[in-house]
Amino acid sequence: SHGVREYKNRRMVKGVRGTSKLQVMEIVQGDEHTFDCWVSYTHPNGKVTAIRPKLVAWIDTRSRAILGDLMCKDANSEILKDSLLKLVTTVECVPKYLYIDNGKDYTAEEMTGRKRNDRGGDRRSLIDDGECFDIEFDPVARGFYKGLGIVDDHRAMPYEPWSKGQIERFFGGVCQRFSKWMKSYTGTLTGSQTDAKVNKDIKKMLERGELLSMDEFFEKWTWWLENKYMNRVHSQLKKFGEECTTPRSLFENGDRYFKPLPPKAQLTAIYQVAKKVRVYNTGIRMFGQYYMSAELGAYIDKTVTVKYDPRDITSIWVYNSKGEQLLEVPCRELMQFAPQVSQKAVEEVRKEQNRQLRRDREILEENNIPFEEKFKEINDQYVGFNPATGGTDLMIGGKAKTAKVVSMPEDEAYRKNKQVRRPQEDAPQESKLLEMYAKRGLAKIKAIGEN
């Protein structure tokens, strides 16, 4: 598969996509980029670690202007929503088409309004007797893109980065003109090979306080983007004969597609996540909690569509099949703790509880290890012990005796080495008290003989 991708990237014949006929904000491409440098990141629990930040950004295909840029630790659908909302509120215009990456964050059902393996739009056509009929799907689950007012979204094919070449080339320029100037840069200097990467002790740099924080890094990024990239002559714009050759000038002065923003209330509503759930006699179970109200009794054993705001999950909203809001259902347990509880906060609590359960299980398993396995060295002396007979061997035949006869060593070096050989036992010494009494007795015997 690697050979096929290499063939596609380098040797397959490709066409050049002209962009001078497009309008500004007609096609916007989105993707994520992981920087080849490190920053200091403070986790929600207060722990500080070194990470490679990720950039979520959109590029206007006509002008090459960068819009809706956000920096994060890990991108997800919520980050993409914030990025798109930043894009439309900054330029006060909704793009006509989106050209998105094939990643699961961009192609999630809550974003596109369709299953990830479905590459079509959210409207289908049926042909009956030569007539074409449009089928409108559930308006609650149309997806974030359509709810924002975007006409349609198109997905790039896997392993074909040239299909969204404008933003891919931009990320390449970011590495050359921005990332390499960072002190914590660990990418390649001369090529793309792994052995050409710069080796730096990031852990020591973090301990010495040499890494920028996420906010400081984003501040430097914003200055570079606004003052360097946006005002720099773009070679592709010059190649296509554009009168305005910088991204900023072409974005501000080029022929523009314009669609106004939806009302603020609608922006808040489409930020919510739609999901189909089943109603039980105990209520609706989501995020490990129960949402219950008396009005839900009419929907027991039925499947309903609910929407919730990931930033506040103390309540959910129930909709019918026509997209009409029926009722708001609170979670009384969450409302007792705080007026607002985010989905991320609940997930962090759940993760911490799961980590605690894993630690407790490991401690329990360690304490339940059998004596024979945990203390093998001590257990060696009890091998063959029969507790039914008090340790007495009832089998016929004696135990094997250890041989006491050994052969004399033939190595002369061993014989002459007094430190290795066992020292000879000293001759037994007689008791001095007995020797004294013996001398006294002998003297008395001699005196009797002389008399």
Backbone hydrogen bonds in HBPLUS format (Angstrom, degrees):
<---DONOR---> <-ACCEPTOR-->    atom                        ^
c    i                          cat <-CA-CA->   ^        H-A-AA   ^      H-
h    n   atom  resd res      DA  || num        DHA   H-A  angle D-A-AA Bond
n    s   type  num  typ     dist DA aas  dist angle  dist       angle   num
A0005-ARG N   A0001-SER O   3.05 MM   4  6.33 161.1  2.08 150.3 154.6     1
A0006-GLU N   A0002-HIS O   2.93 MM   4  6.14 155.1  1.99 146.9 154.2     2
A0007-TYR N   A0003-GLY O   2.95 MM   4  6.13 151.2  2.03 142.2 149.8     3
A0008-LYS N   A0004-VAL O   2.96 MM   4  6.23 157.6  2.01 148.8 154.8     4
A0009-ASN N   A0005-ARG O   2.89 MM   4  6.05 158.9  1.93 149.4 155.3     5
A0010-ARG N   A0006-GLU O   3.09 MM   4  6.11 157.6  2.14 147.0 151.5     6
A0011-ARG N   A0007-TYR O   2.91 MM   4  5.14 144.6  2.04 131.1 142.6     7
A0012-MET N   A0007-TYR O   3.02 MM   5  6.22 126.9  2.32 159.3 161.9     8
A0022-LEU N   A0019-THR O   3.20 MM   3  5.47 157.9  2.25 107.8 114.6     9
A0026-GLU N   A0023-GLN O   3.12 MM   3  5.23 150.2  2.21 128.7 124.2    10
A0024-VAL N   A0255-ASP O   2.80 MM 231  6.07 166.5  1.82 155.3 156.1    11
A0257-TYR N   A0024-VAL O   2.91 MM 233  5.92 177.2  1.91 161.3 160.6    12
A0096-LYS N   A0025-MET O   3.13 MM  71  6.65 154.1  2.20 152.3 160.1    13
A0097-TYR N   A0026-GLU O   2.90 MM  71  6.02 144.2  2.03 143.6 155.2    14
A0061-THR N   A0027-ILE O   3.05 MM  34  5.76 170.1  2.06 160.1 162.4    15
A0028-VAL N   A0097-TYR O   3.09 MM  69  6.40 156.7  2.14 145.0 150.8    16
A0099-TYR N   A0028-VAL O   2.86 MM  71  6.05 161.3  1.90 146.9 148.7    17
A0029-GLN N   A0059-ILE O   2.97 MM  30  5.30 162.3  2.00 153.6 152.0    18
A0059-ILE N   A0029-GLN O   2.86 MM  30  5.30 153.1  1.93 147.5 156.6    19
A0030-GLY N   A0099-TYR O   3.01 MM  69  6.41 152.9  2.09 154.2 157.5    20
A0031-ASP N   A0057-ALA O   3.31 MM  26  6.16 160.0  2.35 168.9 174.0    21
A0057-ALA N   A0031-ASP O   3.33 MM  26  6.16 171.6  2.34 174.9 177.4    22
A0033-HIS N   A0055-LEU O   2.86 MM  22  5.02 147.5  1.96 142.0 151.4    23
A0055-LEU N   A0033-HIS O   2.66 MM  22  5.02 164.3  1.69 152.5 158.2    24
A0035-PHE N   A0053-PRO O   3.07 MM  18  5.91 163.4  2.10 172.6 177.6    25
A0186-THR N   A0036-ASP O   2.85 MM 150  5.76 167.1  1.86 162.2 165.4    26
A0039-VAL N   A0051-ILE O   2.90 MM  12  5.65 156.8  1.95 159.5 166.7    27
A0051-ILE N   A0039-VAL O   3.04 MM  12  5.65 158.0  2.09 154.9 161.2    28
A0040-SER N   A0212-LEU O   2.71 MM 172  5.84 166.5  1.72 149.6 154.5    29
A0041-TYR N   A0049-THR O   2.80 MM   8  5.46 172.1  1.80 171.7 173.8    30
A0049-THR N   A0041-TYR O   2.97 MM   8  5.46 159.2  2.02 155.8 157.9    31
A0043-HIS N   A0047-LYS O   2.80 MM   4  5.30 173.0  1.81 162.4 160.6    32
A0046-GLY N   A0043-HIS O   2.90 MM   3  5.28 163.8  1.92 119.9 123.2    33
A0054-LYS N   A0072-CYS O   2.93 MM  18  5.38 172.3  1.93 165.9 166.2    34
A0072-CYS N   A0054-LYS O   2.96 MM  18  5.38 157.1  2.02 149.4 156.6    35
A0056-VAL N   A0070-LEU O   2.85 MM  14  5.23 170.5  1.86 159.6 162.6    36
A0070-LEU N   A0056-VAL O   2.86 MM  14  5.23 154.6  1.93 150.0 158.6    37
A0058-TRP N   A0067-LEU O   3.03 MM   9  5.15 152.9  2.11 160.1 161.5    38
A0067-LEU N   A0058-TRP O   2.74 MM   9  5.15 168.8  1.75 155.2 158.1    39
A0060-ASP N   A0065-ALA O   2.96 MM   5  5.37 160.3  2.00 151.6 156.9    40
A0064-ARG N   A0060-ASP O   2.72 MM   4  5.05 146.3  1.83 152.8 158.9    41
A0080-LEU N   A0076-ASN O   3.05 MM   4  6.41 156.3  2.11 151.2 158.2    42
A0081-LYS N   A0077-SER O   2.99 MM   4  6.24 150.3  2.08 144.3 151.8    43
A0082-ASP N   A0078-GLU O   3.06 MM   4  6.36 160.3  2.10 146.8 151.6    44
A0083-SER N   A0079-ILE O   2.89 MM   4  6.14 150.6  1.98 146.3 155.1    45
A0084-LEU N   A0080-LEU O   2.93 MM   4  6.19 162.1  1.97 151.4 154.9    46
A0085-LEU N   A0081-LYS O   2.89 MM   4  6.08 159.0  1.93 151.9 158.2    47
A0086-LYS N   A0082-ASP O   2.93 MM   4  6.07 149.4  2.02 141.4 149.6    48
A0087-LEU N   A0083-SER O   2.98 MM   4  6.27 147.4  2.09 141.7 151.0    49
A0088-VAL N   A0084-LEU O   2.99 MM   4  6.29 169.7  2.00 159.0 157.8    50
A0089-THR N   A0085-LEU O   3.04 MM   4  6.00 159.6  2.08 144.9 151.0    51
A0090-THR N   A0086-LYS O   3.04 MM   4  5.87 142.3  2.18 136.3 145.2    52
A0091-VAL N   A0087-LEU O   3.19 MM   4  6.41 169.9  2.20 157.2 158.4    53
A0092-GLU N   A0088-VAL O   2.78 MM   4  5.26 118.7  2.16 129.1 143.8    54
A0094-VAL N   A0259-LYS O   2.97 MM 165  5.40 156.4  2.03 148.8 156.4    55
A0151-VAL N   A0096-LYS O   2.94 MM  55  5.48 133.8  2.16 139.8 153.1    56
A0098-LEU N   A0152-ASP O   3.18 MM  54  6.64 151.4  2.27 145.1 153.3    57
A0154-HIS N   A0098-LEU O   2.80 MM  56  6.15 160.4  1.84 159.8 165.7    58
A0100-ILE N   A0154-HIS O   2.83 MM  54  6.18 157.1  1.88 168.0 173.5    59
A0156-ALA N   A0100-ILE O   3.00 MM  56  6.24 156.9  2.06 167.0 172.3    60
A0107-THR N   A0103-GLY O   3.16 MM   4  6.33 152.5  2.24 148.7 157.1    61
A0111-MET N   A0108-ALA O   2.93 MM   3  5.32 145.2  2.05 108.4 119.2    62
A0112-THR N   A0108-ALA O   3.05 MM   4  6.36 163.6  2.07 161.9 166.1    63
A0113-GLY N   A0109-GLU O   2.69 MM   4  4.92 145.6  1.80 134.8 143.8    64
A0144-PHE N   A0110-GLU O   3.02 MM  34  6.36 141.5  2.17 129.2 139.5    65
A0145-TYR N   A0111-MET O   3.09 MM  34  5.96 174.6  2.09 156.8 157.0    66
A0118-ASP N   A0115-LYS O   3.02 MM   3  5.34 160.0  2.06 112.3 117.3    67
A0135-ILE N   A0124-ARG O   3.15 MM  11  5.67 154.7  2.22 156.2 159.9    68
A0126-LEU N   A0133-PHE O   3.03 MM   7  5.33 155.3  2.10 144.3 152.0    69
A0133-PHE N   A0126-LEU O   3.01 MM   7  5.33 155.9  2.07 145.6 153.4    70
A0128-ASP N   A0131-GLU O   2.94 MM   3  5.32 159.4  1.98 151.8 156.2    71
A0131-GLU N   A0128-ASP O   3.09 MM   3  5.32 164.7  2.11 110.9 114.8    72
A0141-ALA N   A0138-ASP O   3.06 MM   3  5.47 131.8  2.30 109.0 120.5    73
A0147-GLY N   A0143-GLY O   3.03 MM   4  6.10 156.2  2.09 146.2 153.8    74
A0148-LEU N   A0144-PHE O   3.00 MM   4  6.09 137.6  2.18 143.4 152.8    75
A0148-LEU N   A0145-TYR O   3.24 MM   3  5.31 132.1  2.48  95.3 107.5    76
A0150-ILE N   A0145-TYR O   3.21 MM   5  5.62 155.7  2.27 156.7 149.4    77
A0149-GLY N   A0146-LYS O   3.04 MM   3  5.20 142.2  2.19 101.1 112.2    78
A0163-SER N   A0160-GLU O   3.18 MM   3  5.98 164.7  2.21 120.8 125.0    79
A0164-LYS N   A0161-PRO O   3.20 MM   3  5.83 159.2  2.24 116.7 121.8    80
A0165-GLY N   A0162-TRP O   3.18 MM   3  4.33 129.1  2.46 114.6 103.3    81
A0168-GLU N   A0164-LYS O   3.32 MM   4  6.53 156.1  2.38 147.4 154.1    82
A0169-ARG N   A0165-GLY O   2.87 MM   4  5.92 160.3  1.91 149.9 153.8    83
A0170-PHE N   A0166-GLN O   3.11 MM   4  6.30 145.8  2.23 135.7 145.5    84
A0171-PHE N   A0167-ILE O   3.03 MM   4  6.28 156.0  2.09 144.9 149.6    85
A0172-GLY N   A0168-GLU O   3.11 MM   4  6.43 149.6  2.21 142.1 150.5    86
A0173-GLY N   A0169-ARG O   2.99 MM   4  6.30 150.2  2.08 145.2 152.7    87
A0174-VAL N   A0170-PHE O   2.89 MM   4  6.24 143.5  2.03 146.3 157.4    88
A0175-CYS N   A0171-PHE O   3.17 MM   4  6.47 153.1  2.25 145.8 150.8    89
A0176-GLN N   A0172-GLY O   3.24 MM   4  6.52 154.0  2.31 142.4 149.0    90
A0177-ARG N   A0173-GLY O   2.87 MM   4  5.90 163.9  1.90 154.3 158.2    91
A0178-PHE N   A0174-VAL O   2.88 MM   4  5.20 143.3  2.01 136.8 142.9    92
A0179-SER N   A0174-VAL O   3.02 MM   5  6.36 160.5  2.06 149.9 156.2    93
A0181-TRP N   A0178-PHE O   3.19 MM   3  5.73 155.5  2.25 113.9 121.1    94
A0182-MET N   A0179-SER O   3.02 MM   3  5.55 166.1  2.04 118.9 122.9    95
A0185-TYR N   A0182-MET O   3.22 MM   3  5.33 156.7  2.28 113.6 112.7    96
A0198-VAL N   A0187-GLY O   2.99 MM  11  5.90 148.4  2.09 149.2 153.1    97
A0196-ALA N   A0193-GLN O   3.14 MM   3  5.47 157.4  2.19 107.3 114.3    98
A0197-LYS N   A0194-THR O   3.21 MM   3  5.66 166.4  2.23 118.3 119.3    99
A0202-ILE N   A0200-LYS O   3.05 MM   2  5.70 119.1  2.44 109.0  92.5   100
A0205-MET N   A0201-ASP O   3.08 MM   4  6.37 155.7  2.14 147.6 155.1   101
A0206-LEU N   A0202-ILE O   2.89 MM   4  6.12 149.1  1.99 147.7 155.4   102
A0207-GLU N   A0203-LYS O   3.08 MM   4  6.37 156.8  2.13 144.8 150.7   103
A0208-ARG N   A0204-LYS O   2.94 MM   4  6.18 148.0  2.04 147.2 155.8   104
A0210-GLU N   A0205-MET O   2.89 MM   5  5.14 162.5  1.92 161.0 158.6   105
A0209-GLY N   A0206-LEU O   3.13 MM   3  5.12 154.8  2.20 100.6 108.3   106
A0217-PHE N   A0213-SER O   2.91 MM   4  6.10 159.7  1.96 153.1 158.9   107
A0218-PHE N   A0214-MET O   2.99 MM   4  6.17 157.6  2.04 145.9 151.9   108
A0219-GLU N   A0215-ASP O   2.95 MM   4  6.15 146.5  2.07 143.1 152.4   109
A0220-LYS N   A0216-GLU O   3.12 MM   4  6.42 155.2  2.18 146.5 151.7   110
A0221-TRP N   A0217-PHE O   2.93 MM   4  6.18 152.4  2.01 145.2 153.9   111
A0222-THR N   A0218-PHE O   2.87 MM   4  6.04 160.7  1.91 147.8 152.1   112
A0223-TRP N   A0219-GLU O   3.14 MM   4  6.36 158.9  2.19 144.5 149.6   113
A0224-TRP N   A0220-LYS O   3.03 MM   4  6.24 161.9  2.06 147.7 152.6   114
A0225-LEU N   A0221-TRP O   2.86 MM   4  6.08 162.2  1.89 154.9 160.2   115
A0226-GLU N   A0222-THR O   2.98 MM   4  6.08 169.3  1.99 153.6 155.9   116
A0227-ASN N   A0223-TRP O   2.93 MM   4  5.79 159.8  1.97 147.8 154.0   117
A0228-LYS N   A0224-TRP O   2.87 MM   4  5.12 147.7  1.97 130.4 139.3   118
A0229-TYR N   A0224-TRP O   3.14 MM   5  6.61 154.9  2.20 151.4 158.9   119
A0230-MET N   A0225-LEU O   3.08 MM   5  6.13 166.0  2.10 161.1 164.5   120
A0232-ARG N   A0229-TYR O   3.16 MM   3  5.21 167.0  2.18 109.9 113.6   121
A0248-ARG N   A0230-MET O   3.06 MM  18  5.16 159.3  2.10 149.1 144.6   122
A0234-HIS N   A0245-THR O   2.81 MM  11  5.83 170.1  1.82 171.8 169.2   123
A0238-LYS N   A0234-HIS O   3.12 MM   4  6.40 156.6  2.18 152.5 159.3   124
A0239-LYS N   A0235-SER O   2.88 MM   4  6.06 145.8  2.00 141.2 151.4   125
A0240-PHE N   A0236-GLN O   3.02 MM   4  6.22 153.3  2.09 147.3 152.2   126
A0242-GLU N   A0237-LEU O   3.07 MM   5  5.51 165.7  2.09 168.5 163.9   127
A0241-GLY N   A0238-LYS O   3.25 MM   3  5.23 159.1  2.30 101.4 106.3   128
A0250-LEU N   A0246-THR O   3.09 MM   4  6.23 168.4  2.11 163.1 166.2   129
A0251-PHE N   A0247-PRO O   3.01 MM   4  5.96 152.8  2.09 140.8 148.7   130
A0252-GLU N   A0248-ARG O   3.04 MM   4  6.20 150.3  2.13 147.9 155.3   131
A0253-ASN N   A0249-SER O   2.97 MM   4  5.95 144.2  2.10 142.3 151.7   132
A0254-GLY N   A0250-LEU O   2.79 MM   4  5.01 142.1  1.94 137.4 141.2   133
A0266-GLN N   A0263-PRO O   3.00 MM   3  5.26 122.3  2.34 100.8 115.2   134
A0267-LEU N   A0263-PRO O   3.00 MM   4  6.43 151.2  2.08 149.8 158.8   135
A0268-THR N   A0264-LYS O   3.00 MM   4  6.30 152.9  2.07 147.7 154.4   136
A0269-ALA N   A0265-ALA O   3.00 MM   4  6.24 145.9  2.12 136.9 146.6   137
A0270-ILE N   A0266-GLN O   2.83 MM   4  6.07 162.8  1.86 158.2 160.9   138
A0272-GLN N   A0269-ALA O   3.13 MM   3  5.57 149.3  2.22 106.6 115.2   139
A0273-VAL N   A0308-TYR O   2.79 MM  35  5.41 158.3  1.84 158.9 156.3   140
A0308-TYR N   A0273-VAL O   3.06 MM  35  5.41 144.7  2.19 134.3 144.1   141
A0275-LYS N   A0306-VAL O   2.82 MM  31  5.38 147.7  1.93 159.7 166.6   142
A0306-VAL N   A0275-LYS O   2.75 MM  31  5.38 174.8  1.75 166.0 165.3   143
A0277-VAL N   A0304-VAL O   2.91 MM  27  5.66 157.6  1.96 165.1 170.3   144
A0304-VAL N   A0277-VAL O   2.86 MM  27  5.66 151.2  1.94 164.3 171.3   145
A0279-VAL N   A0302-LYS O   2.94 MM  23  5.68 159.8  1.98 158.5 164.1   146
A0301-ASP N   A0279-VAL O   2.69 MM  22  5.42 157.8  1.74 153.6 154.1   147
A0280-TYR N   A0283-GLY O   3.02 MM   3  5.04 165.9  2.04 137.1 137.8   148
A0283-GLY N   A0280-TYR O   2.95 MM   3  5.04 161.3  1.99 106.7 112.7   149
A0284-ILE N   A0291-TYR O   2.89 MM   7  5.06 164.9  1.91 147.1 149.2   150
A0291-TYR N   A0284-ILE O   2.79 MM   7  5.06 160.3  1.83 145.4 152.2   151
A0286-MET N   A0289-GLN O   2.97 MM   3  5.44 147.7  2.08 147.5 156.5   152
A0289-GLN N   A0286-MET O   2.88 MM   3  5.44 160.3  1.92 118.1 124.7   153
A0296-LEU N   A0293-SER O   3.16 MM   3  5.61 151.3  2.24 108.9 116.9   154
A0297-GLY N   A0294-ALA O   3.22 MM   3  5.83 166.1  2.24 115.7 120.0   155
A0299-TYR N   A0296-LEU O   2.91 MM   3  5.42 162.4  1.94 118.6 124.6   156
A0302-LYS N   A0299-TYR O   3.10 MM   3  5.36 138.9  2.27 139.0 133.2   157
A0319-TYR N   A0305-THR O   2.79 MM  14  5.36 166.9  1.80 170.6 171.5   158
A0307-LYS N   A0317-TRP O   2.88 MM  10  5.29 148.5  1.98 145.6 155.9   159
A0317-TRP N   A0307-LYS O   2.96 MM  10  5.29 167.9  1.98 157.0 160.8   160
A0312-ASP N   A0309-ASP O   2.89 MM   3  5.38 157.6  1.94 118.9 126.0   161
A0343-GLN N   A0310-PRO O   2.69 MM  33  5.00 174.5  1.69 153.8 155.8   162
A0313-ILE N   A0341-VAL O   2.69 MM  28  5.81 164.6  1.71 174.0 168.4   163
A0331-CYS N   A0314-THR O   2.84 MM  17  5.47 150.3  1.93 164.1 157.6   164
A0316-ILE N   A0329-VAL O   2.92 MM  13  5.36 158.5  1.97 147.0 152.8   165
A0329-VAL N   A0316-ILE O   2.80 MM  13  5.36 166.1  1.82 161.3 165.6   166
A0318-VAL N   A0327-LEU O   2.96 MM   9  5.53 170.5  1.97 167.7 170.8   167
A0326-LEU N   A0318-VAL O   2.71 MM   8  5.54 164.6  1.73 156.8 161.5   168
A0320-ASN N   A0324-GLU O   3.06 MM   4  5.60 150.7  2.14 145.7 154.0   169
A0323-GLY N   A0320-ASN O   3.08 MM   3  5.54 164.4  2.10 117.2 120.7   170
A0335-MET N   A0331-CYS O   3.09 MM   4  6.31 157.2  2.14 153.8 161.0   171
A0337-PHE N   A0334-LEU O   3.14 MM   3  5.62 153.4  2.21 111.7 118.8   172
A0346-VAL N   A0342-SER O   3.25 MM   4  6.61 159.0  2.29 148.8 153.5   173
A0347-GLU N   A0343-GLN O   2.94 MM   4  6.19 158.2  1.99 150.1 156.6   174
A0348-GLU N   A0344-LYS O   2.93 MM   4  6.14 150.1  2.02 145.3 153.1   175
A0349-VAL N   A0345-ALA O   3.09 MM   4  6.38 153.3  2.16 145.0 151.6   176
A0350-ARG N   A0346-VAL O   2.98 MM   4  6.27 158.1  2.03 149.0 155.1   177
A0351-LYS N   A0347-GLU O   2.88 MM   4  6.11 156.5  1.93 147.3 153.8   178
A0352-GLU N   A0348-GLU O   2.96 MM   4  6.16 157.0  2.01 146.4 152.3   179
A0353-GLN N   A0349-VAL O   2.93 MM   4  6.18 154.1  2.00 147.4 154.7   180
A0354-ASN N   A0350-ARG O   2.91 MM   4  6.19 155.0  1.98 148.7 155.5   181
A0355-ARG N   A0351-LYS O   2.87 MM   4  6.15 154.5  1.93 147.9 155.2   182
A0356-GLN N   A0352-GLU O   2.96 MM   4  6.19 153.7  2.03 144.3 151.3   183
A0357-LEU N   A0353-GLN O   2.93 MM   4  6.21 154.6  2.00 146.0 153.0   184
A0358-ARG N   A0354-ASN O   2.94 MM   4  6.22 154.9  2.00 147.8 154.1   185
A0359-ARG N   A0355-ARG O   2.99 MM   4  6.26 157.5  2.04 147.7 153.5   186
A0360-ASP N   A0356-GLN O   2.93 MM   4  6.17 162.2  1.96 151.6 156.4   187
A0361-ARG N   A0357-LEU O   2.90 MM   4  6.09 153.1  1.98 146.2 153.8   188
A0362-GLU N   A0358-ARG O   2.97 MM   4  6.20 155.3  2.03 146.7 153.1   189
A0363-ILE N   A0359-ARG O   3.00 MM   4  6.29 157.3  2.06 149.5 155.4   190
A0364-LEU N   A0360-ASP O   2.92 MM   4  6.11 156.8  1.98 145.7 152.3   191
A0365-GLU N   A0361-ARG O   2.83 MM   4  6.05 159.9  1.87 150.8 156.0   192
A0366-GLU N   A0362-GLU O   2.98 MM   4  6.13 153.9  2.05 144.3 151.4   193
A0367-ASN N   A0363-ILE O   3.01 MM   4  6.23 152.3  2.09 145.5 152.7   194
A0368-ASN N   A0364-LEU O   3.03 MM   4  6.20 127.9  2.31 138.7 152.4   195
A0368-ASN N   A0365-GLU O   3.24 MM   3  5.06 135.0  2.46  90.3 102.6   196
A0369-ILE N   A0366-GLU O   3.39 MM   3  5.46 165.8  2.42 104.8 106.5   197
A0373-GLU N   A0370-PRO O   3.17 MM   3  5.49 127.9  2.45 103.1 115.2   198
A0374-LYS N   A0370-PRO O   3.07 MM   4  6.30 161.5  2.10 157.8 163.3   199
A0375-PHE N   A0371-PHE O   3.08 MM   4  5.92 159.0  2.12 147.6 152.0   200
A0379-ASN N   A0375-PHE O   3.00 MM   4  6.06 144.5  2.13 140.8 151.7   201
A0382-TYR N   A0379-ASN O   2.94 MM   3  5.31 151.7  2.02 111.4 120.5   202
A0383-VAL N   A0380-ASP O   3.37 MM   3  5.51 169.7  2.38 107.3 109.6   203
A0385-PHE N   A0382-TYR O   3.09 MM   3  5.36 161.2  2.13 130.3 129.3   204
A0389-THR N   A0386-ASN O   3.35 MM   3  5.93 150.1  2.45 114.1 120.5   205
A0391-GLY N   A0386-ASN O   2.93 MM   5  4.86 148.0  2.03 159.2 149.1   206
A0390-GLY N   A0387-PRO O   3.41 MM   3  4.99 168.2  2.42  96.8  98.9   207
A0392-THR N   A0389-THR O   3.21 MM   3  5.46 167.0  2.23 109.2 112.8   208
A0415-ARG N   A0411-ASP O   3.12 MM   4  6.45 153.5  2.20 144.4 151.9   209
A0416-LYS N   A0412-GLU O   3.02 MM   4  6.24 153.3  2.10 149.4 155.2   210
A0417-ASN N   A0414-TYR O   3.33 MM   3  5.18 145.5  2.46  94.3 104.0   211
A0421-ARG N   A0417-ASN O   3.18 MM   4  6.37 168.9  2.20 150.2 153.6   212
A0435-GLU N   A0431-SER O   3.16 MM   4  6.41 154.0  2.23 141.8 149.5   213
A0436-MET N   A0432-LYS O   2.93 MM   4  6.15 149.0  2.02 144.2 151.7   214
A0437-TYR N   A0433-LEU O   3.04 MM   4  6.36 164.6  2.06 151.9 155.1   215
A0438-ALA N   A0434-LEU O   2.87 MM   4  6.02 149.3  1.97 145.4 154.6   216
A0439-LYS N   A0435-GLU O   3.06 MM   4  6.29 153.1  2.13 142.7 148.9   217
A0440-ARG N   A0436-MET O   3.05 MM   4  6.38 158.4  2.10 149.4 155.4   218
A0441-GLY N   A0437-TYR O   2.96 MM   4  6.15 161.9  2.00 147.3 152.3   219
A0442-LEU N   A0438-ALA O   2.92 MM   4  6.10 156.9  1.97 146.8 153.5   220
A0443-ALA N   A0439-LYS O   3.01 MM   4  6.20 150.8  2.10 146.3 153.4   221
A0444-LYS N   A0440-ARG O   3.07 MM   4  6.36 157.2  2.13 150.6 156.0   222
A0445-ILE N   A0441-GLY O   3.02 MM   4  6.27 153.5  2.09 146.9 154.1   223
A0446-LYS N   A0442-LEU O   3.12 MM   4  6.32 157.8  2.17 143.8 149.3   224
A0447-ALA N   A0443-ALA O   3.02 MM   4  6.30 152.3  2.10 144.9 152.4   225
A0448-ILE N   A0444-LYS O   3.06 MM   4  6.31 156.3  2.11 148.7 153.9   226
A0449-GLY N   A0445-ILE O   3.12 MM   4  6.36 154.8  2.19 147.5 154.2   227
A0450-GLU N   A0446-LYS O   3.11 MM   4  6.39 144.6  2.24 144.3 153.2   228
A0451-ASN N   A0447-ALA O   3.21 MM   4  6.43 148.7  2.31 144.8 152.4   229
